[in-house]
């Protein structure tokens, strides 16, 4: 029986275009949805533009256009960019829709009736020139802790101190340059603490969240009373006015997640036989899967599940949280041209290249992924052009206008062996471990290419007497090619279409990888992919610099607002949540003093886990192969089995003691240690270096 799955990605904010950082999430989600559909699951993918908030209102004022016109134009641009990267939604709506207003009102009425709403006065900074209350990012001033100038209104980038905008010294509005005033306004709050017991149970049951997220919530939020959640803004504000509180509007983070429900309703209205309760009712058999970035984990793992529970709706089966994108080991930069808009990328490079590169990097954890432009070019050319497409280009031309062999020839077990890998590859896709899936698929491509190298169809072709042999060799090669394309189908939908045209048979189901084609007509071969030249990437970077420079010159006074209003107090790495308890230190006191000479004897190095496996007969150990770069490796047995799965560790950077005297254990020789914190068992947390570190670097 097929599963019923509803998938959402975070709603892109209607104040900016889609860039390659955004696309990490949407490509990740699209791959997962395509995989589910290929497996025969009943799966729909809904999304919408996130359209409300102060940033939209300010932009509309600046451009002299109504907010509705601004968000309509941006929605068209978003849809166009998503389509360019072959991201397919079953419905793409807007949080400014009638459906979303209707369900915001329904949710609100139930929450009010449940006694979860309270009112209280809040002091905020107000811009007397712009005539609006100021969100944190619209205020800059001098840090009240360290005195650093030109700091934002929530936390200091120099000393890390957290504060409110009212705490800043010499504050100024970024909207008008005016000195803001402190004004009092009434706000509405949802008392999340009333849902504390439920949220603790839901987040910590081990099924809905990745361990890193569950542990973070436990350590930073759930260990103390949950703070009241501010869900309203006073006028002026672009959004839905609260029916029972005239002059007040729902904050963007109240109506945005309800947009998932509204977008589903839009899809139901245009799809025969569908109804909203079938997906969102608490008793529905539908699985809800949210894909989000780690910066908005709080909203999707505490606030949103709490609201769904309060209104009696279907709770998420899983919230899949991913890391950010860096380029060349650093944050995307507008001045360096690495802040690349999706539309700019598509002018120079094929969408499949980015889809495949991201897939090759994405694992199950929250680690940031890095776009190394040299690696990007070489991986596309080596893996896709040099391995996968190479199979078709070296065989299909010999078969144009002919049919594959009527009986599948003896290939020495190649196709059958690759078919056996199908369930393992499927499991990797299911777990969002695309990195492992692509590695497994490329290993199959290597074996298929070795078959072609050994049989040399271009040599066989020279002898007319070997025509039947040539047909058999090409039949095997094209079937291995089609099998690999089937496994890559969630990642490369365009290659799937091209393969269907070449072999006159669509790839409609995962089972296509299990049975070879015979007797099928082969069409004339058309080039499937072209190699990427470094010059193409250079031109893209240069154009990105020009685009960003022109954008900044056009609106020199405009603040950068690529995301909706997200208070620093509630984002995933919230600065003002640093209320570290002393339990861990009390449980394990500090060791005696050591000298710098003592410390210098320990050679800590950055290492990459290149292999990880269970140790037969060991209850606590995993066996790790660590790469220090340059072919230097260490075999390490680590007592982390209760906290980590081997497949989640491959590719991860860790810190290891590289000069530890090897120790002979009954399971083998251990040549080092990996560094971790925690009390043991499931409470083990591997230490990882910051973005930009590479294997072999010493930790000082």
GILINNOR-V230237 format. One record per residue. N is the residue number from 1. RES is the residue in one letter. NEAR is the number of other C-alpha atoms within 10 Angstrom. D_CENTER is the distance of its C-alpha to the mean C-alpha in Angstrom with 1 decimal. Layout:
n = <N N>
res = <RES RES>
near = <NEAR NEAR>
d_center = <D_CENTER D_CENTER>
This chain:
n = <1 2 3 4 5 6 7 8 9 10 11 12 13 14 15 16 17 18 19 20 21 22 23 24 25 26 27 28 29 30 31 32 33 34 35 36 37 38 39 40 41 42 43 44 45 46 47 48 49 50 51 52 53 54 55 56 57 58 59 60 61 62 63 64 65 66 67 68 69 70 71 72 73 74 75 76 77 78 79 80 81 82 83 84 85 86 87 88 89 90 91 92 93 94 95 96 97 98 99 100 101 102 103 104 105 106 107 108 109 110 111 112 113 114 115 116 117 118 119 120 121 122 123 124 125 126 127 128 129 130 131 132 133 134 135 136 137 138 139 140 141 142 143 144 145 146 147 148 149 150 151 152 153 154 155 156 157 158 159 160 161 162 163 164 165 166 167 168 169 170 171 172 173 174 175 176 177 178 179 180 181 182 183 184 185 186 187 188 189 190 191 192 193 194 195 196 197 198 199 200 201 202 203 204 205 206 207 208 209 210 211 212 213 214 215 216 217 218 219 220 221 222 223 224 225 226 227 228 229 230 231 232 233 234 235 236 237 238 239 240 241 242 243 244 245 246 247 248 249 250 251 252 253 254 255 256 257 258 259 260 261 262 263 264 265 266 267 268 269 270 271 272 273 274 275 276 277 278 279 280 281 282 283 284 285 286 287 288 289 290 291 292 293 294 295 296 297 298 299 300 301 302 303 304 305 306 307 308 309 310 311 312 313 314 315 316 317 318 319 320 321 322 323 324 325 326 327 328 329 330 331 332 333 334 335 336 337 338 339 340 341 342 343 344 345 346 347 348 349 350 351 352 353 354 355 356 357 358 359 360 361 362 363 364 365 366 367 368 369 370 371 372 373 374 375 376 377 378 379 380 381 382 383 384 385 386 387 388 389 390 391 392 393 394 395 396 397 398 399 400 401 402 403 404 405 406 407 408 409 410 411 412 413 414 415 416 417 418 419 420 421 422 423 424 425 426 427 428 429 430 431 432 433 434 435 436 437 438 439 440 441 442 443 444 445 446 447 448 449 450 451 452 453 454 455 456 457 458 459 460 461 462 463 464 465 466 467 468 469 470 471 472 473 474 475 476 477 478 479 480 481 482 483 484 485 486 487 488 489 490 491 492 493 494 495 496 497 498 499 500 501 502 503 504 505 506 507 508 509 510 511 512 513 514 515 516 517 518 519 520 521 522 523 524 525 526 527 528 529 530 531 532 533 534 535 536 537 538 539 540 541 542 543 544 545 546 547 548 549 550 551 552 553 554 555 556 557 558 559 560 561 562 563 564 565 566 567 568 569 570 571 572 573 574 575 576 577 578 579 580 581 582 583 584 585 586 587 588 589 590 591 592 593 594 595 596 597 598 599 600 601 602 603 604 605 606 607 608 609 610 611 612 613 614 615 616 617 618 619 620 621 622 623 624 625 626 627 628 629 630 631 632 633 634 635 636 637 638 639 640 641 642 643 644 645 646 647 648 649 650 651 652 653 654 655 656 657 658 659 660 661 662 663 664 665 666 667 668 669 670 671 672 673 674 675 676 677 678 679 680 681 682 683 684 685 686 687 688 689 690 691 692 693 694 695 696 697 698 699 700>
res = <X X X X X X X X X X X X X X X X X X X X X X X X X X X X X X X X X X X X X X X X X X X X X X X X X X X X X X X X X X X X X X X X X X X X X X X X X X X X X X X X X X X X X X X X X X X X X X X X X X X X X X X X X X X X X X X X X X X X X X X X X X X X X X X X X X X X X X X X X X X X X X X X X X X X X X X X X X X X X X X X X X X X X X X X X X X X X X X X X X X X X X X X X X X X X X X X X X X X X X X X X X X X X X X X X X X X X X X X X X X X X X X X X X X X X X X X X X X X X X X X X X X X X X X X X X X X X X X X X X X X X X X X X X X X X X X X X X X X X X X X X X X X X X X X X X X X X X X X X X X X X X X X X X X X X X X X X X X X X X X X X X X X X X X X X X X X X X X X X X X X X X X X X X X X X X X X X X X X X X X X X X X X X X X X X X X X X X X X X X X X X X X X X X X X X X X X X X X X X X X X X X X X X X X X X X X X X X X X X X X X X X X X X X X X X X X X X X X X X X X X X X X X X X X X X X X X X X X X X X X X X X X X X X X X X X X X X X X X X X X X X X X X X X X X X X X X X X X X X X X X X X X X X X X X X X X X X X X X X X X X X X X X X X X X X X X X X X X X X X X X X X X X X X X X X X X X X X X X X X X X X X X X X X X X X X X X X X X X X X X X X X X X X X X X X X X X X X X X X X X X X X X X X X X X X X X X X X X X X X X X X X X X X X X X X X X X X X X X X X X X X X X X X X X X X X X X X X X X X X X X X X X X X X X X X X X X X X X X X X X X X X X X X X X X X X X X X X X X X X X X>
near = <6 11 14 17 20 22 25 26 23 23 23 23 26 28 25 18 17 23 17 23 20 17 21 22 23 23 25 23 25 23 24 23 27 22 23 24 18 21 16 16 16 16 21 20 25 25 24 30 26 26 30 30 25 22 24 25 22 18 18 19 13 12 11 10 12 13 19 15 11 19 23 16 11 19 25 11 17 23 17 16 21 18 13 16 22 18 22 21 20 14 17 20 24 25 28 23 15 12 19 25 19 11 17 23 17 12 20 20 14 15 17 13 10 11 11 19 18 14 12 10 11 13 14 19 25 21 24 14 13 16 11 19 24 21 20 22 20 24 27 22 22 20 29 18 15 12 15 15 17 18 22 23 29 27 23 24 13 12 12 14 16 22 21 17 28 18 16 25 18 15 25 24 25 19 18 16 16 16 17 24 18 15 13 13 15 14 20 23 17 21 17 19 18 16 18 19 10 14 20 17 10 20 22 18 10 11 13 19 20 19 18 13 23 20 17 14 21 15 15 17 19 20 12 12 11 15 13 16 17 20 18 23 24 19 16 15 24 23 24 20 20 18 13 11 13 10 13 23 25 27 24 24 20 21 25 27 23 20 27 27 22 29 26 28 24 21 21 17 13 10 10 8 7 14 15 16 14 15 23 24 16 16 13 15 14 22 19 18 20 20 21 22 19 20 18 16 23 20 18 21 23 22 19 19 20 22 23 19 15 16 17 15 19 21 23 22 16 17 21 25 24 25 18 17 22 21 19 16 17 14 16 18 15 17 14 13 20 22 21 25 23 22 19 18 23 15 13 17 15 15 18 19 21 23 24 23 21 24 25 18 19 24 27 20 19 18 20 17 20 20 22 14 15 11 12 19 19 17 18 21 20 13 19 21 19 19 21 26 22 19 24 23 17 18 24 22 15 18 19 15 13 15 16 23 21 12 12 16 15 11 15 9 9 15 21 15 12 21 21 12 16 22 11 14 20 19 14 20 25 15 13 22 22 27 23 24 24 24 14 18 21 17 12 23 26 15 15 25 20 12 19 19 12 9 15 15 20 14 10 17 16 11 10 10 10 12 13 13 17 25 22 20 24 25 29 27 24 27 24 30 23 26 28 22 24 26 27 23 23 25 30 20 19 15 18 21 14 17 25 17 16 22 22 13 15 14 19 15 15 20 16 19 24 17 13 19 22 16 13 15 17 23 19 15 20 14 9 16 19 12 13 19 12 13 10 14 18 14 15 21 22 15 19 23 20 15 18 19 14 12 11 15 10 10 11 9 12 15 14 12 15 15 14 21 18 16 14 21 17 19 17 19 17 17 18 17 16 11 11 9 11 8 8 11 9 9 9 9 8 8 6 5 7 8 7 8 8 9 11 10 10 14 14 22 22 24 31 25 21 15 16 21 17 16 16 10 8 12 12 16 19 21 22 25 19 31 21 20 14 8 6 11 17 20 19 23 26 17 19 23 20 15 16 16 14 17 16 17 21 20 20 16 24 21 24 27 18 23 14 15 10 15 13 10 9 7 13 13 14 19 20 20 22 23 16 18 10 11 12 14 12 13 13 18 17 16 14 19 17 11 16 12 15 18 20 19 15 15 14 9>
d_center = <29.0 25.6 22.9 22.2 18.6 17.1 13.5 12.0 9.1 9.8 13.0 13.2 16.2 19.3 20.4 18.8 17.6 14.3 13.5 11.5 9.2 8.4 8.2 5.1 3.7 7.3 8.0 5.8 7.6 10.7 11.1 11.2 13.5 15.7 16.0 17.3 19.6 20.9 21.8 23.8 21.9 22.4 19.0 18.3 15.3 16.1 14.9 17.0 17.6 17.9 21.4 23.3 24.1 26.3 24.3 25.0 28.5 29.2 27.8 30.0 33.0 32.5 32.3 35.1 33.4 32.7 29.3 29.2 29.8 27.1 24.4 25.8 25.7 22.1 21.1 22.9 21.2 17.6 18.8 20.4 17.4 15.1 18.1 18.5 15.3 16.4 13.9 16.3 16.5 19.4 20.0 18.8 20.8 21.4 21.8 25.2 26.4 29.5 27.5 25.2 28.4 30.1 27.5 27.1 30.9 30.9 28.3 30.3 33.6 32.5 31.0 34.2 36.4 34.7 35.7 32.3 32.9 35.0 36.1 36.7 37.4 34.9 35.9 33.8 34.4 35.7 36.2 39.7 39.5 36.2 37.3 34.1 32.6 30.1 26.6 25.8 24.4 27.5 29.7 30.5 33.3 34.6 32.9 35.4 34.8 35.0 36.3 33.6 33.9 31.5 28.9 26.6 27.7 25.5 25.5 27.0 25.1 28.2 29.1 26.1 28.5 27.2 29.5 29.9 30.8 34.3 34.6 34.1 37.3 38.3 35.4 35.0 33.1 30.9 31.8 35.5 36.4 38.5 39.0 37.3 39.4 38.6 39.0 38.8 37.0 36.7 33.2 32.1 30.1 28.7 29.9 26.9 29.3 31.0 28.0 27.5 28.9 26.7 23.5 24.5 25.1 22.0 19.6 21.6 22.5 20.0 18.6 16.2 14.0 13.0 16.1 14.7 13.9 17.2 19.1 17.9 19.0 22.2 23.1 22.3 23.0 24.6 27.4 29.1 29.8 26.9 27.6 28.4 25.7 27.0 26.4 28.9 29.9 33.5 34.6 34.0 30.4 28.7 27.7 29.4 32.6 33.0 35.9 37.7 37.2 38.3 37.2 33.9 30.5 27.4 24.9 21.8 19.7 22.3 22.2 18.6 17.4 20.7 19.6 17.7 21.2 22.9 20.8 21.6 25.2 25.3 24.2 26.8 29.5 29.1 28.8 32.0 32.4 29.2 29.3 26.9 28.3 27.4 23.8 23.8 27.1 27.0 28.9 26.8 25.7 22.4 19.1 16.7 12.9 10.6 6.8 6.1 5.6 8.3 10.9 11.6 11.7 15.5 15.8 14.0 15.5 19.0 20.0 18.7 19.8 23.0 23.7 23.1 25.5 28.0 28.3 28.4 25.3 23.1 20.6 17.0 17.2 13.8 11.0 7.8 6.3 3.9 5.9 7.3 8.9 12.6 15.2 18.1 17.2 17.5 15.9 16.0 19.6 21.5 24.8 23.7 22.1 18.6 17.3 17.2 17.1 16.0 19.6 20.9 18.8 20.2 23.7 23.6 21.3 20.4 17.0 17.0 17.0 13.6 12.2 14.0 13.2 9.4 10.3 12.8 10.6 7.8 9.4 9.7 9.6 8.3 9.7 9.0 9.2 12.3 13.6 17.2 19.2 22.0 19.9 18.0 21.5 23.0 20.3 20.5 24.2 24.7 22.5 22.5 25.8 27.7 26.9 25.7 27.5 30.3 31.3 32.0 33.6 36.0 37.2 36.8 39.3 42.0 41.5 41.3 43.5 44.0 42.6 40.9 43.2 44.6 43.9 40.9 42.4 42.3 39.3 39.9 37.2 34.2 32.9 33.6 31.8 28.7 28.9 29.0 25.6 24.2 23.5 21.9 19.5 18.9 18.2 15.6 13.8 14.4 12.9 9.6 11.5 11.4 12.9 15.8 16.3 16.7 19.0 21.1 21.4 22.5 25.0 26.5 26.6 28.6 31.1 31.5 32.3 34.7 36.5 36.9 38.1 40.6 42.0 42.0 42.4 43.5 46.5 47.3 47.3 50.3 52.5 53.3 54.6 51.1 49.6 48.8 47.1 45.0 44.0 42.9 40.9 39.1 38.5 36.9 34.8 33.5 32.7 30.7 28.9 28.3 27.1 24.5 23.4 23.1 20.8 18.7 19.1 15.6 14.4 17.6 19.2 21.7 23.0 23.6 25.7 27.6 28.3 29.7 32.0 33.1 34.0 34.9 32.8 29.5 26.6 26.0 25.2 23.9 27.6 28.3 27.3 30.1 33.2 34.4 35.8 39.6 42.0 39.3 40.2 38.4 38.0 38.7 35.9 33.8 31.5 28.0 26.1 27.5 26.8 25.0 27.3 26.5 28.4 25.9 23.2 25.8 26.8 23.2 23.1 26.5 25.8 22.8 25.3 27.7 25.4 24.3 27.9 29.3 26.8 27.8 31.5 31.5 30.3 31.3 31.4 28.2 25.6 22.0 20.1 16.7 15.5 17.7 20.0 18.3 21.0 20.5 22.2 19.3 16.0 14.3 16.4 19.4 22.4 25.0 23.9 25.5 28.2 28.2 30.8 33.3 33.3 31.7 34.2 37.0 36.3 36.4 38.6 38.3 40.1 43.2 43.0 42.5 43.5 41.4 43.3 42.1 38.5 38.9 39.8 36.3 34.1 30.5 28.2 24.5 23.9 21.3 21.3 22.1 23.6 23.5 25.7 27.7 31.3 33.9 36.1 34.1 32.7 30.6 29.9 27.2 28.3 26.1 26.8 25.8 25.9 27.4 27.3 30.2 30.8 31.5 30.1 30.9 31.2 30.2 30.7 28.5 29.1 25.5 25.6 25.4 22.2 20.2 19.8 20.8 18.0 15.4 17.4 17.9 16.6 16.2 18.5 21.1 24.5 27.5 31.3 32.3 36.1 36.6 39.7 38.8 39.6 40.9 39.5 40.6 37.3 37.5 37.5 34.9 34.6 32.6 30.4 26.8 26.5 25.1 26.0 26.9 29.9 29.2 28.3 24.9 25.1 24.1 21.5 21.1 21.4 19.0 20.0 18.3 16.3 18.9 20.9 22.1 24.0 27.6 27.4 29.7 28.8 31.6>
